[in-house]
Amino acid sequence: NELSFREASQAILNLASSANLYINETEPWKLIKQEEKKDIVAFYIYNVLESCRLVALLLNPIVPKLSYDMLCQLNSESQVNNWSESLKWGCLTEGSELPKPTPCITKLEWLEYLEKSSSQKHYYYLMLI
């Protein structure tokens, strides 16, 4: 089955939203205060970061710079040679140190990107998101 741009973009947004909901429901910022909960907190954080990695990879064909910036912050490979392998769950190295987080994109940059977009259909769809 061939996916449309809209359906593919919505699927990526759904994954990102699910990760956001997951971290809000698990509340690792509360659990980390309990020494005996550190392993479960690490598990929750890993799941969210791995979800972010998958979102970043899936964004690559749509917004490659954003994808690259996200993957750099995860110390993850940004070059996709084999989509099937790259999109497998568990590719982030557990316990690895991450760089200091910085915003990958600001609202102003996003609007500028949309204005410069060469595809009107692409521009129109992103405005709907």
Backbone as XML, in Angstrom:
<?xml version="1.0"?>
<chain id="A" units="angstrom">
  <residue number="1" name="ASN">
    <atom name="N" x="0.832" y="-1.193" z="0.000"/>
    <atom name="CA" x="0.000" y="0.000" z="0.000"/>
    <atom name="C" x="0.872" y="1.251" z="0.000"/>
  </residue>
  <residue number="2" name="GLU">
    <atom name="N" x="0.483" y="2.194" z="-0.805"/>
    <atom name="CA" x="1.212" y="3.450" z="-0.889"/>
    <atom name="C" x="0.597" y="4.454" z="0.085"/>
  </residue>
  <residue number="3" name="LEU">
    <atom name="N" x="1.414" y="5.022" z="0.947"/>
    <atom name="CA" x="0.931" y="6.024" z="1.895"/>
    <atom name="C" x="0.987" y="7.407" z="1.273"/>
  </residue>
  <residue number="4" name="SER">
    <atom name="N" x="0.049" y="8.212" z="1.607"/>
    <atom name="CA" x="0.098" y="9.600" z="1.164"/>
    <atom name="C" x="0.990" y="10.381" z="2.111"/>
  </residue>
  <residue number="5" name="PHE">
    <atom name="N" x="1.404" y="11.535" z="1.648"/>
    <atom name="CA" x="2.238" y="12.417" z="2.480"/>
    <atom name="C" x="1.513" y="12.729" z="3.784"/>
  </residue>
  <residue number="6" name="ARG">
    <atom name="N" x="0.234" y="13.015" z="3.686"/>
    <atom name="CA" x="-0.557" y="13.372" z="4.865"/>
    <atom name="C" x="-0.609" y="12.206" z="5.854"/>
  </residue>
  <residue number="7" name="GLU">
    <atom name="N" x="-0.881" y="11.006" z="5.375"/>
    <atom name="CA" x="-0.962" y="9.843" z="6.259"/>
    <atom name="C" x="0.387" y="9.535" z="6.908"/>
  </residue>
  <residue number="8" name="ALA">
    <atom name="N" x="1.450" y="9.641" z="6.136"/>
    <atom name="CA" x="2.780" y="9.381" z="6.680"/>
    <atom name="C" x="3.131" y="10.411" z="7.751"/>
  </residue>
  <residue number="9" name="SER">
    <atom name="N" x="2.861" y="11.669" z="7.468"/>
    <atom name="CA" x="3.144" y="12.736" z="8.441"/>
    <atom name="C" x="2.314" y="12.545" z="9.704"/>
  </residue>
  <residue number="10" name="GLN">
    <atom name="N" x="1.064" y="12.165" z="9.539"/>
    <atom name="CA" x="0.201" y="11.941" z="10.700"/>
    <atom name="C" x="0.706" y="10.780" z="11.545"/>
  </residue>
  <residue number="11" name="ALA">
    <atom name="N" x="1.195" y="9.734" z="10.906"/>
    <atom name="CA" x="1.738" y="8.589" z="11.643"/>
    <atom name="C" x="2.955" y="9.001" z="12.471"/>
  </residue>
  <residue number="12" name="ILE">
    <atom name="N" x="3.805" y="9.856" z="11.917"/>
    <atom name="CA" x="4.974" y="10.342" z="12.651"/>
    <atom name="C" x="4.530" y="11.188" z="13.842"/>
  </residue>
  <residue number="13" name="LEU">
    <atom name="N" x="3.568" y="12.066" z="13.616"/>
    <atom name="CA" x="3.039" y="12.888" z="14.708"/>
    <atom name="C" x="2.395" y="12.023" z="15.785"/>
  </residue>
  <residue number="14" name="ASN">
    <atom name="N" x="1.711" y="10.970" z="15.386"/>
    <atom name="CA" x="1.092" y="10.066" z="16.360"/>
    <atom name="C" x="2.142" y="9.393" z="17.234"/>
  </residue>
  <residue number="15" name="LEU">
    <atom name="N" x="3.242" y="8.980" z="16.632"/>
    <atom name="CA" x="4.323" y="8.374" z="17.410"/>
    <atom name="C" x="4.904" y="9.381" z="18.401"/>
  </residue>
  <residue number="16" name="ALA">
    <atom name="N" x="5.143" y="10.597" z="17.949"/>
    <atom name="CA" x="5.676" y="11.641" z="18.839"/>
    <atom name="C" x="4.687" y="11.947" z="19.967"/>
  </residue>
  <residue number="17" name="SER">
    <atom name="N" x="3.413" y="12.023" z="19.640"/>
    <atom name="CA" x="2.392" y="12.287" z="20.661"/>
    <atom name="C" x="2.305" y="11.147" z="21.668"/>
  </residue>
  <residue number="18" name="SER">
    <atom name="N" x="2.427" y="9.928" z="21.188"/>
    <atom name="CA" x="2.392" y="8.764" z="22.087"/>
    <atom name="C" x="3.565" y="8.783" z="23.055"/>
  </residue>
  <residue number="19" name="ALA">
    <atom name="N" x="4.739" y="9.155" z="22.558"/>
    <atom name="CA" x="5.914" y="9.251" z="23.436"/>
    <atom name="C" x="5.716" y="10.339" z="24.477"/>
  </residue>
  <residue number="20" name="ASN">
    <atom name="N" x="5.131" y="11.453" z="24.060"/>
    <atom name="CA" x="4.863" y="12.544" z="24.995"/>
    <atom name="C" x="3.860" y="12.110" z="26.066"/>
  </residue>
  <residue number="21" name="LEU">
    <atom name="N" x="2.810" y="11.433" z="25.659"/>
    <atom name="CA" x="1.816" y="10.923" z="26.597"/>
    <atom name="C" x="2.452" y="9.915" z="27.552"/>
  </residue>
  <residue number="22" name="TYR">
    <atom name="N" x="3.298" y="9.043" z="27.021"/>
    <atom name="CA" x="3.979" y="8.023" z="27.824"/>
    <atom name="C" x="4.807" y="8.659" z="28.936"/>
  </residue>
  <residue number="23" name="ILE">
    <atom name="N" x="5.577" y="9.676" z="28.591"/>
    <atom name="CA" x="6.422" y="10.279" z="29.632"/>
    <atom name="C" x="5.582" y="11.055" z="30.642"/>
  </residue>
  <residue number="24" name="ASN">
    <atom name="N" x="4.494" y="11.650" z="30.186"/>
    <atom name="CA" x="3.615" y="12.348" z="31.119"/>
    <atom name="C" x="2.904" y="11.384" z="32.063"/>
  </residue>
  <residue number="25" name="GLU">
    <atom name="N" x="2.550" y="10.222" z="31.559"/>
    <atom name="CA" x="1.872" y="9.229" z="32.398"/>
    <atom name="C" x="2.818" y="8.515" z="33.360"/>
  </residue>
  <residue number="26" name="THR">
    <atom name="N" x="4.044" y="8.262" z="32.945"/>
    <atom name="CA" x="4.990" y="7.537" z="33.800"/>
    <atom name="C" x="5.658" y="8.444" z="34.832"/>
  </residue>
  <residue number="27" name="GLU">
    <atom name="N" x="5.700" y="9.739" z="34.570"/>
    <atom name="CA" x="6.231" y="10.754" z="35.495"/>
    <atom name="C" x="7.595" y="10.379" z="36.102"/>
  </residue>
  <residue number="28" name="PRO">
    <atom name="N" x="8.593" y="10.151" z="35.265"/>
    <atom name="CA" x="9.903" y="9.764" z="35.811"/>
    <atom name="C" x="10.522" y="10.831" z="36.710"/>
  </residue>
  <residue number="29" name="TRP">
    <atom name="N" x="10.169" y="12.085" z="36.531"/>
    <atom name="CA" x="10.698" y="13.160" z="37.367"/>
    <atom name="C" x="10.259" y="13.006" z="38.822"/>
  </residue>
  <residue number="30" name="LYS">
    <atom name="N" x="9.155" y="12.314" z="39.058"/>
    <atom name="CA" x="8.719" y="12.040" z="40.425"/>
    <atom name="C" x="9.400" y="10.788" z="40.970"/>
  </residue>
  <residue number="31" name="LEU">
    <atom name="N" x="9.489" y="9.768" z="40.134"/>
    <atom name="CA" x="10.047" y="8.485" z="40.568"/>
    <atom name="C" x="11.546" y="8.552" z="40.848"/>
  </residue>
  <residue number="32" name="ILE">
    <atom name="N" x="12.258" y="9.435" z="40.156"/>
    <atom name="CA" x="13.719" y="9.506" z="40.304"/>
    <atom name="C" x="14.128" y="9.860" z="41.731"/>
  </residue>
  <residue number="33" name="LYS">
    <atom name="N" x="13.229" y="10.422" z="42.487"/>
    <atom name="CA" x="13.514" y="10.802" z="43.877"/>
    <atom name="C" x="13.639" y="9.578" z="44.785"/>
  </residue>
  <residue number="34" name="GLN">
    <atom name="N" x="13.172" y="8.423" z="44.306"/>
    <atom name="CA" x="13.241" y="7.195" z="45.087"/>
    <atom name="C" x="14.361" y="6.316" z="44.537"/>
  </residue>
  <residue number="35" name="GLU">
    <atom name="N" x="15.348" y="6.057" z="45.349"/>
    <atom name="CA" x="16.528" y="5.286" z="44.921"/>
    <atom name="C" x="16.160" y="3.947" z="44.285"/>
  </residue>
  <residue number="36" name="GLU">
    <atom name="N" x="15.186" y="3.254" z="44.852"/>
    <atom name="CA" x="14.811" y="1.938" z="44.341"/>
    <atom name="C" x="14.074" y="1.989" z="42.999"/>
  </residue>
  <residue number="37" name="LYS">
    <atom name="N" x="13.723" y="3.171" z="42.532"/>
    <atom name="CA" x="13.003" y="3.332" z="41.265"/>
    <atom name="C" x="13.911" y="3.759" z="40.102"/>
  </residue>
  <residue number="38" name="LYS">
    <atom name="N" x="15.195" y="3.873" z="40.347"/>
    <atom name="CA" x="16.101" y="4.374" z="39.298"/>
    <atom name="C" x="16.123" y="3.484" z="38.053"/>
  </residue>
  <residue number="39" name="ASP">
    <atom name="N" x="16.010" y="2.176" z="38.225"/>
    <atom name="CA" x="16.014" y="1.287" z="37.061"/>
    <atom name="C" x="14.775" y="1.484" z="36.193"/>
  </residue>
  <residue number="40" name="ILE">
    <atom name="N" x="13.625" y="1.638" z="36.835"/>
    <atom name="CA" x="12.402" y="1.843" z="36.060"/>
    <atom name="C" x="12.417" y="3.217" z="35.393"/>
  </residue>
  <residue number="41" name="VAL">
    <atom name="N" x="12.997" y="4.207" z="36.061"/>
    <atom name="CA" x="13.129" y="5.542" z="35.453"/>
    <atom name="C" x="14.014" y="5.457" z="34.216"/>
  </residue>
  <residue number="42" name="ALA">
    <atom name="N" x="15.120" y="4.741" z="34.318"/>
    <atom name="CA" x="16.019" y="4.568" z="33.169"/>
    <atom name="C" x="15.272" y="3.887" z="32.022"/>
  </residue>
  <residue number="43" name="PHE">
    <atom name="N" x="14.439" y="2.908" z="32.343"/>
    <atom name="CA" x="13.634" y="2.214" z="31.340"/>
    <atom name="C" x="12.676" y="3.180" z="30.648"/>
  </residue>
  <residue number="44" name="TYR">
    <atom name="N" x="11.982" y="3.991" z="31.428"/>
    <atom name="CA" x="11.034" y="4.966" z="30.863"/>
    <atom name="C" x="11.739" y="5.981" z="29.971"/>
  </residue>
  <residue number="45" name="ILE">
    <atom name="N" x="12.864" y="6.500" z="30.452"/>
    <atom name="CA" x="13.610" y="7.504" z="29.683"/>
    <atom name="C" x="14.151" y="6.885" z="28.393"/>
  </residue>
  <residue number="46" name="TYR">
    <atom name="N" x="14.666" y="5.678" z="28.488"/>
    <atom name="CA" x="15.154" y="5.007" z="27.279"/>
    <atom name="C" x="14.042" y="4.875" z="26.246"/>
  </residue>
  <residue number="47" name="ASN">
    <atom name="N" x="12.865" y="4.462" z="26.689"/>
    <atom name="CA" x="11.743" y="4.292" z="25.760"/>
    <atom name="C" x="11.384" y="5.597" z="25.058"/>
  </residue>
  <residue number="48" name="VAL">
    <atom name="N" x="11.402" y="6.679" z="25.781"/>
    <atom name="CA" x="11.081" y="7.972" z="25.176"/>
    <atom name="C" x="12.181" y="8.392" z="24.200"/>
  </residue>
  <residue number="49" name="LEU">
    <atom name="N" x="13.435" y="8.233" z="24.584"/>
    <atom name="CA" x="14.538" y="8.600" z="23.699"/>
    <atom name="C" x="14.564" y="7.731" z="22.442"/>
  </residue>
  <residue number="50" name="GLU">
    <atom name="N" x="14.270" y="6.461" z="22.597"/>
    <atom name="CA" x="14.224" y="5.568" z="21.431"/>
    <atom name="C" x="13.065" y="5.969" z="20.518"/>
  </residue>
  <residue number="51" name="SER">
    <atom name="N" x="11.952" y="6.354" z="21.095"/>
    <atom name="CA" x="10.831" y="6.855" z="20.289"/>
    <atom name="C" x="11.230" y="8.122" z="19.542"/>
  </residue>
  <residue number="52" name="CYS">
    <atom name="N" x="11.964" y="9.005" z="20.211"/>
    <atom name="CA" x="12.451" y="10.229" z="19.558"/>
    <atom name="C" x="13.388" y="9.893" z="18.404"/>
  </residue>
  <residue number="53" name="ARG">
    <atom name="N" x="14.209" y="8.878" z="18.588"/>
    <atom name="CA" x="15.113" y="8.459" z="17.511"/>
    <atom name="C" x="14.322" y="8.003" z="16.286"/>
  </residue>
  <residue number="54" name="LEU">
    <atom name="N" x="13.288" y="7.229" z="16.532"/>
    <atom name="CA" x="12.460" y="6.752" z="15.423"/>
    <atom name="C" x="11.729" y="7.908" z="14.734"/>
  </residue>
  <residue number="55" name="VAL">
    <atom name="N" x="11.212" y="8.835" z="15.521"/>
    <atom name="CA" x="10.557" y="10.019" z="14.956"/>
    <atom name="C" x="11.551" y="10.786" z="14.091"/>
  </residue>
  <residue number="56" name="ALA">
    <atom name="N" x="12.753" y="10.981" z="14.616"/>
    <atom name="CA" x="13.779" y="11.728" z="13.869"/>
    <atom name="C" x="14.107" y="11.035" z="12.548"/>
  </residue>
  <residue number="57" name="LEU">
    <atom name="N" x="14.263" y="9.723" z="12.581"/>
    <atom name="CA" x="14.553" y="8.992" z="11.341"/>
    <atom name="C" x="13.418" y="9.128" z="10.334"/>
  </residue>
  <residue number="58" name="LEU">
    <atom name="N" x="12.204" y="9.003" z="10.818"/>
    <atom name="CA" x="11.051" y="9.091" z="9.922"/>
    <atom name="C" x="10.863" y="10.492" z="9.344"/>
  </residue>
  <residue number="59" name="LEU">
    <atom name="N" x="11.346" y="11.496" z="10.062"/>
    <atom name="CA" x="11.261" y="12.873" z="9.572"/>
    <atom name="C" x="12.295" y="13.174" z="8.495"/>
  </residue>
  <residue number="60" name="ASN">
    <atom name="N" x="13.294" y="12.326" z="8.365"/>
    <atom name="CA" x="14.401" y="12.605" z="7.446"/>
    <atom name="C" x="13.977" y="12.963" z="6.030"/>
  </residue>
  <residue number="61" name="PRO">
    <atom name="N" x="13.065" y="12.226" z="5.407"/>
    <atom name="CA" x="12.676" y="12.588" z="4.038"/>
    <atom name="C" x="11.868" y="13.893" z="3.959"/>
  </residue>
  <residue number="62" name="ILE">
    <atom name="N" x="11.290" y="14.317" z="5.070"/>
    <atom name="CA" x="10.430" y="15.503" z="5.073"/>
    <atom name="C" x="11.200" y="16.748" z="5.484"/>
  </residue>
  <residue number="63" name="VAL">
    <atom name="N" x="11.906" y="16.657" z="6.605"/>
    <atom name="CA" x="12.696" y="17.778" z="7.122"/>
    <atom name="C" x="14.073" y="17.249" z="7.553"/>
  </residue>
  <residue number="64" name="PRO">
    <atom name="N" x="14.978" y="17.080" z="6.599"/>
    <atom name="CA" x="16.267" y="16.433" z="6.892"/>
    <atom name="C" x="17.111" y="17.147" z="7.940"/>
  </residue>
  <residue number="65" name="LYS">
    <atom name="N" x="17.115" y="18.463" z="7.956"/>
    <atom name="CA" x="17.939" y="19.169" z="8.953"/>
    <atom name="C" x="17.408" y="18.927" z="10.363"/>
  </residue>
  <residue number="66" name="LEU">
    <atom name="N" x="16.114" y="18.994" z="10.536"/>
    <atom name="CA" x="15.519" y="18.715" z="11.842"/>
    <atom name="C" x="15.843" y="17.288" z="12.263"/>
  </residue>
  <residue number="67" name="SER">
    <atom name="N" x="15.711" y="16.353" z="11.355"/>
    <atom name="CA" x="16.036" y="14.961" z="11.628"/>
    <atom name="C" x="17.490" y="14.829" z="12.092"/>
  </residue>
  <residue number="68" name="TYR">
    <atom name="N" x="18.398" y="15.445" z="11.349"/>
    <atom name="CA" x="19.826" y="15.394" z="11.678"/>
    <atom name="C" x="20.087" y="15.979" z="13.064"/>
  </residue>
  <residue number="69" name="ASP">
    <atom name="N" x="19.502" y="17.137" z="13.346"/>
    <atom name="CA" x="19.708" y="17.791" z="14.644"/>
    <atom name="C" x="19.192" y="16.933" z="15.792"/>
  </residue>
  <residue number="70" name="MET">
    <atom name="N" x="18.044" y="16.326" z="15.604"/>
    <atom name="CA" x="17.489" y="15.457" z="16.645"/>
    <atom name="C" x="18.392" y="14.246" z="16.882"/>
  </residue>
  <residue number="71" name="LEU">
    <atom name="N" x="18.841" y="13.626" z="15.797"/>
    <atom name="CA" x="19.685" y="12.438" z="15.929"/>
    <atom name="C" x="21.034" y="12.768" z="16.556"/>
  </residue>
  <residue number="72" name="CYS">
    <atom name="N" x="21.569" y="13.946" z="16.257"/>
    <atom name="CA" x="22.830" y="14.361" z="16.882"/>
    <atom name="C" x="22.672" y="14.461" z="18.395"/>
  </residue>
  <residue number="73" name="GLN">
    <atom name="N" x="21.540" y="14.981" z="18.842"/>
    <atom name="CA" x="21.320" y="15.106" z="20.286"/>
    <atom name="C" x="21.140" y="13.757" z="20.970"/>
  </residue>
  <residue number="74" name="LEU">
    <atom name="N" x="20.847" y="12.747" z="20.191"/>
    <atom name="CA" x="20.708" y="11.397" z="20.738"/>
    <atom name="C" x="21.973" y="10.569" z="20.531"/>
  </residue>
  <residue number="75" name="ASN">
    <atom name="N" x="23.019" y="11.200" z="19.991"/>
    <atom name="CA" x="24.249" y="10.479" z="19.634"/>
    <atom name="C" x="23.923" y="9.263" z="18.780"/>
  </residue>
  <residue number="76" name="SER">
    <atom name="N" x="23.017" y="9.461" z="17.843"/>
    <atom name="CA" x="22.564" y="8.369" z="16.995"/>
    <atom name="C" x="23.001" y="8.613" z="15.561"/>
  </residue>
  <residue number="77" name="GLU">
    <atom name="N" x="23.182" y="7.537" z="14.840"/>
    <atom name="CA" x="23.577" y="7.598" z="13.436"/>
    <atom name="C" x="22.516" y="8.327" z="12.633"/>
  </residue>
  <residue number="78" name="SER">
    <atom name="N" x="22.926" y="9.350" z="11.890"/>
    <atom name="CA" x="21.958" y="10.131" z="11.122"/>
    <atom name="C" x="21.844" y="9.661" z="9.674"/>
  </residue>
  <residue number="79" name="GLN">
    <atom name="N" x="22.772" y="8.833" z="9.236"/>
    <atom name="CA" x="22.751" y="8.321" z="7.864"/>
    <atom name="C" x="21.977" y="7.005" z="7.841"/>
  </residue>
  <residue number="80" name="VAL">
    <atom name="N" x="20.954" y="6.920" z="7.012"/>
    <atom name="CA" x="20.164" y="5.697" z="6.907"/>
    <atom name="C" x="20.618" y="4.928" z="5.673"/>
  </residue>
  <residue number="81" name="ASN">
    <atom name="N" x="21.207" y="3.769" z="5.911"/>
    <atom name="CA" x="21.624" y="2.894" z="4.809"/>
    <atom name="C" x="20.617" y="1.773" z="4.591"/>
  </residue>
  <residue number="82" name="ASN">
    <atom name="N" x="19.968" y="1.370" z="5.656"/>
    <atom name="CA" x="19.003" y="0.283" z="5.588"/>
    <atom name="C" x="17.835" y="0.650" z="6.501"/>
  </residue>
  <residue number="83" name="TRP">
    <atom name="N" x="16.718" y="1.060" z="5.903"/>
    <atom name="CA" x="15.572" y="1.517" z="6.690"/>
    <atom name="C" x="15.061" y="0.429" z="7.625"/>
  </residue>
  <residue number="84" name="SER">
    <atom name="N" x="15.015" y="-0.794" z="7.179"/>
    <atom name="CA" x="14.507" y="-1.880" z="8.025"/>
    <atom name="C" x="15.342" y="-2.030" z="9.289"/>
  </residue>
  <residue number="85" name="GLU">
    <atom name="N" x="16.644" y="-1.956" z="9.155"/>
    <atom name="CA" x="17.535" y="-2.076" z="10.315"/>
    <atom name="C" x="17.477" y="-0.823" z="11.188"/>
  </residue>
  <residue number="86" name="SER">
    <atom name="N" x="17.494" y="0.346" z="10.564"/>
    <atom name="CA" x="17.506" y="1.607" z="11.310"/>
    <atom name="C" x="16.244" y="1.807" z="12.129"/>
  </residue>
  <residue number="87" name="LEU">
    <atom name="N" x="15.119" y="1.296" z="11.646"/>
    <atom name="CA" x="13.847" y="1.503" z="12.328"/>
    <atom name="C" x="13.509" y="0.406" z="13.336"/>
  </residue>
  <residue number="88" name="LYS">
    <atom name="N" x="14.440" y="-0.495" z="13.580"/>
    <atom name="CA" x="14.223" y="-1.503" z="14.623"/>
    <atom name="C" x="14.320" y="-0.845" z="15.992"/>
  </residue>
  <residue number="89" name="TRP">
    <atom name="N" x="13.495" y="-1.326" z="16.900"/>
    <atom name="CA" x="13.515" y="-0.816" z="18.268"/>
    <atom name="C" x="14.781" y="-1.280" z="18.981"/>
  </residue>
  <residue number="90" name="GLY">
    <atom name="N" x="15.393" y="-0.359" z="19.733"/>
    <atom name="CA" x="16.518" y="-0.721" z="20.584"/>
    <atom name="C" x="17.886" y="-0.379" z="20.041"/>
  </residue>
  <residue number="91" name="CYS">
    <atom name="N" x="17.971" y="0.492" z="19.070"/>
    <atom name="CA" x="19.268" y="0.834" z="18.478"/>
    <atom name="C" x="20.074" y="1.847" z="19.296"/>
  </residue>
  <residue number="92" name="LEU">
    <atom name="N" x="19.427" y="2.564" z="20.206"/>
    <atom name="CA" x="20.186" y="3.471" z="21.063"/>
    <atom name="C" x="20.991" y="2.651" z="22.067"/>
  </residue>
  <residue number="93" name="THR">
    <atom name="N" x="22.203" y="3.087" z="22.333"/>
    <atom name="CA" x="23.046" y="2.403" z="23.296"/>
    <atom name="C" x="22.638" y="2.816" z="24.706"/>
  </residue>
  <residue number="94" name="GLU">
    <atom name="N" x="22.223" y="1.838" z="25.498"/>
    <atom name="CA" x="21.810" y="2.127" z="26.870"/>
    <atom name="C" x="22.975" y="2.670" z="27.675"/>
  </residue>
  <residue number="95" name="GLY">
    <atom name="N" x="22.693" y="3.673" z="28.487"/>
    <atom name="CA" x="23.689" y="4.227" z="29.385"/>
    <atom name="C" x="24.681" y="5.173" z="28.746"/>
  </residue>
  <residue number="96" name="SER">
    <atom name="N" x="24.540" y="5.446" z="27.463"/>
    <atom name="CA" x="25.495" y="6.360" z="26.828"/>
    <atom name="C" x="25.189" y="7.798" z="27.228"/>
  </residue>
  <residue number="97" name="GLU">
    <atom name="N" x="26.245" y="8.587" z="27.316"/>
    <atom name="CA" x="26.100" y="9.986" z="27.696"/>
    <atom name="C" x="25.624" y="10.792" z="26.494"/>
  </residue>
  <residue number="98" name="LEU">
    <atom name="N" x="24.680" y="11.684" z="26.746"/>
    <atom name="CA" x="24.138" y="12.525" z="25.686"/>
    <atom name="C" x="24.675" y="13.946" z="25.830"/>
  </residue>
  <residue number="99" name="PRO">
    <atom name="N" x="24.766" y="14.663" z="24.715"/>
    <atom name="CA" x="25.209" y="16.058" z="24.808"/>
    <atom name="C" x="24.150" y="16.896" z="25.519"/>
  </residue>
  <residue number="100" name="LYS">
    <atom name="N" x="24.557" y="18.090" z="25.922"/>
    <atom name="CA" x="23.614" y="19.013" z="26.553"/>
    <atom name="C" x="22.500" y="19.305" z="25.545"/>
  </residue>
  <residue number="101" name="PRO">
    <atom name="N" x="21.234" y="19.127" z="25.958"/>
    <atom name="CA" x="20.140" y="19.349" z="25.002"/>
    <atom name="C" x="19.971" y="20.819" z="24.639"/>
  </residue>
  <residue number="102" name="THR">
    <atom name="N" x="19.644" y="21.039" z="23.395"/>
    <atom name="CA" x="19.331" y="22.377" z="22.903"/>
    <atom name="C" x="18.102" y="22.254" z="21.997"/>
  </residue>
  <residue number="103" name="PRO">
    <atom name="N" x="17.321" y="23.311" z="21.866"/>
    <atom name="CA" x="16.160" y="23.231" z="20.962"/>
    <atom name="C" x="16.618" y="22.952" z="19.536"/>
  </residue>
  <residue number="104" name="CYS">
    <atom name="N" x="15.937" y="22.044" z="18.879"/>
    <atom name="CA" x="16.267" y="21.713" z="17.485"/>
    <atom name="C" x="15.649" y="22.715" z="16.522"/>
  </residue>
  <residue number="105" name="ILE">
    <atom name="N" x="14.547" y="23.302" z="16.915"/>
    <atom name="CA" x="13.860" y="24.236" z="16.028"/>
    <atom name="C" x="13.002" y="25.173" z="16.877"/>
  </residue>
  <residue number="106" name="THR">
    <atom name="N" x="12.942" y="26.405" z="16.466"/>
    <atom name="CA" x="12.069" y="27.361" z="17.139"/>
    <atom name="C" x="10.856" y="27.608" z="16.251"/>
  </residue>
  <residue number="107" name="LYS">
    <atom name="N" x="9.836" y="28.157" z="16.813"/>
    <atom name="CA" x="8.628" y="28.437" z="16.026"/>
    <atom name="C" x="8.945" y="29.361" z="14.858"/>
  </residue>
  <residue number="108" name="LEU">
    <atom name="N" x="9.781" y="30.345" z="15.077"/>
    <atom name="CA" x="10.123" y="31.282" z="14.015"/>
    <atom name="C" x="10.846" y="30.564" z="12.877"/>
  </residue>
  <residue number="109" name="GLU">
    <atom name="N" x="11.803" y="29.688" z="13.204"/>
    <atom name="CA" x="12.503" y="28.926" z="12.175"/>
    <atom name="C" x="11.532" y="28.057" z="11.395"/>
  </residue>
  <residue number="110" name="TRP">
    <atom name="N" x="10.563" y="27.463" z="12.078"/>
    <atom name="CA" x="9.600" y="26.595" z="11.424"/>
    <atom name="C" x="8.771" y="27.397" z="10.426"/>
  </residue>
  <residue number="111" name="LEU">
    <atom name="N" x="8.332" y="28.578" z="10.822"/>
    <atom name="CA" x="7.554" y="29.423" z="9.917"/>
    <atom name="C" x="8.388" y="29.859" z="8.716"/>
  </residue>
  <residue number="112" name="GLU">
    <atom name="N" x="9.656" y="30.187" z="8.954"/>
    <atom name="CA" x="10.535" y="30.560" z="7.846"/>
    <atom name="C" x="10.722" y="29.386" z="6.891"/>
  </residue>
  <residue number="113" name="TYR">
    <atom name="N" x="10.863" y="28.188" z="7.447"/>
    <atom name="CA" x="11.006" y="26.993" z="6.614"/>
    <atom name="C" x="9.770" y="26.819" z="5.731"/>
  </residue>
  <residue number="114" name="LEU">
    <atom name="N" x="8.616" y="26.985" z="6.330"/>
    <atom name="CA" x="7.381" y="26.826" z="5.580"/>
    <atom name="C" x="7.271" y="27.844" z="4.454"/>
  </residue>
  <residue number="115" name="GLU">
    <atom name="N" x="7.672" y="29.075" z="4.740"/>
    <atom name="CA" x="7.595" y="30.120" z="3.721"/>
    <atom name="C" x="8.532" y="29.841" z="2.552"/>
  </residue>
  <residue number="116" name="LYS">
    <atom name="N" x="9.670" y="29.215" z="2.824"/>
    <atom name="CA" x="10.656" y="28.937" z="1.778"/>
    <atom name="C" x="10.396" y="27.617" z="1.049"/>
  </residue>
  <residue number="117" name="SER">
    <atom name="N" x="9.449" y="26.846" z="1.557"/>
    <atom name="CA" x="9.187" y="25.536" z="0.973"/>
    <atom name="C" x="8.861" y="25.672" z="-0.504"/>
  </residue>
  <residue number="118" name="SER">
    <atom name="N" x="9.499" y="24.828" z="-1.314"/>
    <atom name="CA" x="9.303" y="24.909" z="-2.760"/>
    <atom name="C" x="8.010" y="24.228" z="-3.201"/>
  </residue>
  <residue number="119" name="SER">
    <atom name="N" x="7.448" y="23.408" z="-2.351"/>
    <atom name="CA" x="6.234" y="22.682" z="-2.723"/>
    <atom name="C" x="5.023" y="23.311" z="-2.040"/>
  </residue>
  <residue number="120" name="GLN">
    <atom name="N" x="4.114" y="23.858" z="-2.830"/>
    <atom name="CA" x="2.910" y="24.457" z="-2.253"/>
    <atom name="C" x="2.088" y="23.408" z="-1.501"/>
  </residue>
  <residue number="121" name="LYS">
    <atom name="N" x="2.008" y="22.203" z="-2.029"/>
    <atom name="CA" x="1.258" y="21.151" z="-1.360"/>
    <atom name="C" x="1.900" y="20.859" z="-0.004"/>
  </residue>
  <residue number="122" name="HIS">
    <atom name="N" x="3.224" y="20.757" z="0.018"/>
    <atom name="CA" x="3.969" y="20.525" z="1.249"/>
    <atom name="C" x="3.695" y="21.662" z="2.228"/>
  </residue>
  <residue number="123" name="TYR">
    <atom name="N" x="3.792" y="22.888" z="1.745"/>
    <atom name="CA" x="3.571" y="24.074" z="2.573"/>
    <atom name="C" x="2.159" y="24.063" z="3.141"/>
  </residue>
  <residue number="124" name="TYR">
    <atom name="N" x="1.163" y="23.797" z="2.306"/>
    <atom name="CA" x="-0.217" y="23.798" z="2.739"/>
    <atom name="C" x="-0.445" y="22.736" z="3.815"/>
  </residue>
  <residue number="125" name="TYR">
    <atom name="N" x="0.088" y="21.547" z="3.596"/>
    <atom name="CA" x="-0.112" y="20.490" z="4.576"/>
    <atom name="C" x="0.520" y="20.842" z="5.904"/>
  </residue>
  <residue number="126" name="LEU">
    <atom name="N" x="1.740" y="21.356" z="5.898"/>
    <atom name="CA" x="2.415" y="21.679" z="7.142"/>
    <atom name="C" x="1.681" y="22.784" z="7.891"/>
  </residue>
  <residue number="127" name="MET">
    <atom name="N" x="1.027" y="23.658" z="7.190"/>
    <atom name="CA" x="0.236" y="24.695" z="7.850"/>
    <atom name="C" x="-0.968" y="24.090" z="8.572"/>
  </residue>
  <residue number="128" name="LEU">
    <atom name="N" x="-1.466" y="22.958" z="8.095"/>
    <atom name="CA" x="-2.600" y="22.296" z="8.728"/>
    <atom name="C" x="-2.206" y="21.581" z="10.012"/>
  </residue>
  <residue number="129" name="ILE">
    <atom name="N" x="-0.943" y="21.219" z="10.139"/>
    <atom name="CA" x="-0.495" y="20.439" z="11.304"/>
    <atom name="C" x="-0.562" y="21.275" z="12.560"/>
  </residue>
</chain>
